[in-house]
Amino acid sequence: MSCRGSHHLRVWYVAYGSNLGLNRLRCYLCGGQPPGALRAHPGARDPSDPVDIRAICLDGGLRFAGRSSVWGGAVACYDRRARDRVAARAYLLSGDQVCDVVAQETRRPVGTDPGLRRALAEGSSRFSTGLYDTVLTLGTLRGDPMVTLISTTRPPPGPPSIEYLRAIAAGLSEGFGWGRRTTTDYLLRWPEVAAGWTPAELEAQVCR
């Protein structure tokens, strides 16, 4: 089903993985291939930049699972039931832009509707059988609803690629102003990262 009639909606798209960095998100809006990624994206129907951007923290945790065709390793999955805090960035977009970002995240044609209005009305919308399969609402920010992508199938855990972690680290520096030590400590909180790298390795290879 195509995503129509959502251009007038204002929705915060909340990112907690590689889209923490604005230039990476722009590859979904304007089209292009992120540094370190294995493929390019076509871009959204409306390539405009977000109206606003906010650095926020979410209650919950991260697990790295599955395998990304873009990054070549496991990707971050938000676990709202975990007892921790997740660094995220909220981008204020139109409803159509959110639909197009989600479509590209899940390898669907631009314009595909992931059930955005249903998610806003009911709290979530499961629309896919892939890794990211559900649009989840997260309350409101400055009067507008927030949504994010989650996985409800709990795919097998695995290590993320260095390129993917570099994208996350760059977004944390850009959004929160974190330095190497803070970023390293944050990444090592998640078991799949801690199992694969030492603090020194992360600082040398990721937080450059």
Residue pairs with C-beta under 8 A, 6 or more apart in sequence:
1 112
1 113
2 111
2 112
2 113
3 95
3 96
3 99
3 100
3 103
3 111
3 112
3 113
3 114
3 116
4 113
6 94
6 95
6 96
6 98
6 99
6 113
6 116
6 117
7 46
7 94
7 95
7 96
8 94
8 95
9 94
9 95
9 96
9 98
9 116
9 120
10 51
10 92
10 93
10 94
10 95
10 144
11 92
11 93
11 94
11 95
11 98
11 116
11 120
11 144
11 145
11 146
11 147
12 54
12 90
12 91
12 92
12 93
12 141
12 144
12 145
12 146
12 147
13 19
13 90
13 91
13 93
13 97
13 98
13 101
13 146
13 147
13 148
14 56
14 58
14 88
14 89
14 90
14 91
14 138
14 146
14 147
14 148
15 25
15 88
15 89
15 90
15 91
15 148
15 171
16 58
16 62
16 76
16 78
16 86
16 87
16 88
16 148
17 75
17 76
17 164
17 167
17 168
18 24
18 34
18 71
18 75
18 76
18 164
18 167
18 168
18 171
19 25
19 28
19 89
19 91
19 171
20 87
20 88
20 89
20 167
20 168
20 170
20 171
20 172
20 174
20 175
21 167
21 170
21 171
21 174
21 175
22 49
22 50
22 53
22 91
22 171
22 174
23 34
24 34
24 167
24 170
24 171
25 50
25 91
25 101
26 32
26 49
27 33
27 34
27 37
27 40
27 41
27 43
28 41
28 43
28 44
28 100
28 101
28 104
28 105
29 43
29 44
29 46
29 47
29 48
29 49
29 97
29 100
29 101
30 43
30 44
30 47
31 40
31 41
31 42
31 43
31 47
32 40
32 41
32 43
33 39
33 40
33 41
34 70
34 167
35 163
35 167
36 71
36 161
36 163
36 164
36 166
36 167
37 70
37 71
37 163
38 69
38 70
38 71
38 72
39 69
39 70
41 104
42 104
42 110
43 100
43 110
44 96
44 97
44 100
44 101
44 104
44 110
45 96
45 97
45 100
45 110
45 111
46 94
46 96
46 97
46 100
48 94
48 97
50 91
50 92
50 93
51 92
51 93
52 91
52 92
52 142
53 89
53 90
53 91
53 92
53 175
54 89
54 90
54 92
54 141
54 142
55 87
55 88
55 89
55 175
55 176
56 88
56 89
56 90
56 141
57 85
57 86
57 87
57 88
58 78
58 80
58 85
58 86
58 88
58 138
59 80
59 85
59 86
60 78
60 79
60 80
60 81
60 82
60 84
60 85
60 86
61 78
61 79
61 82
61 83
61 84
61 86
61 190
62 76
62 77
62 78
62 79
62 82
62 84
62 86
62 190
63 76
63 77
63 79
63 82
63 157
63 190
63 191
63 192
64 73
64 74
64 75
64 76
64 77
64 157
64 158
64 159
64 160
64 190
64 192
64 193
65 74
65 75
65 77
65 131
65 151
65 154
65 155
65 156
65 157
65 158
65 192
66 74
66 75
66 77
66 131
66 151
66 155
66 156
66 158
67 73
67 74
67 158
68 74
68 75
68 131
68 161
68 164
69 107
71 160
71 161
71 163
71 164
71 167
72 161
72 163
72 164
73 158
73 159
73 160
73 161
73 163
73 164
74 157
74 158
74 159
74 160
74 164
74 192
75 131
75 160
75 164
76 160
76 168
76 190
77 131
77 132
77 150
77 151
77 155
78 86
78 136
78 148
78 149
78 150
80 136
80 150
84 189
87 172
87 175
87 176
87 186
88 148
89 171
89 175
90 141
90 146
92 144
93 101
95 116
95 117
98 116
98 147
99 111
99 112
99 113
99 114
99 116
100 110
100 111
102 108
102 114
102 116
102 135
102 149
103 109
103 110
103 111
103 112
103 114
104 110
105 132
105 149
106 114
106 128
106 130
106 131
106 132
106 133
106 149
107 130
108 114
108 128
113 127
114 125
114 127
114 128
114 135
115 125
115 126
115 127
115 135
116 125
116 135
116 147
118 125
119 125
119 135
119 136
119 137
119 147
120 137
120 145
120 147
123 136
123 137
124 134
124 135
124 136
124 137
125 134
125 135
126 133
126 134
126 152
127 133
127 134
127 135
128 134
129 153
131 151
131 153
131 155
132 149
132 150
132 151
133 150
133 151
133 152
133 153
134 149
134 150
134 151
134 152
135 147
135 148
135 149
136 147
136 148
136 149
136 150
137 145
137 146
137 147
138 146
138 147
138 148
139 145
139 146
140 146
157 191
157 192
158 192
159 192
159 193
159 195
159 196
160 192
160 193
160 196
162 205
162 206
165 187
165 193
165 202
165 206
166 205
166 206
166 208
168 187
169 183
169 187
169 206
169 207
172 178
172 182
172 183
172 186
173 179
173 183
173 207
178 186
179 207
180 203
180 207
181 203
183 206
183 207
184 199
184 202
184 203
184 206
184 207
185 199
187 193
187 202
187 206
188 194
188 197
188 199
188 202
193 202
197 205
197 206
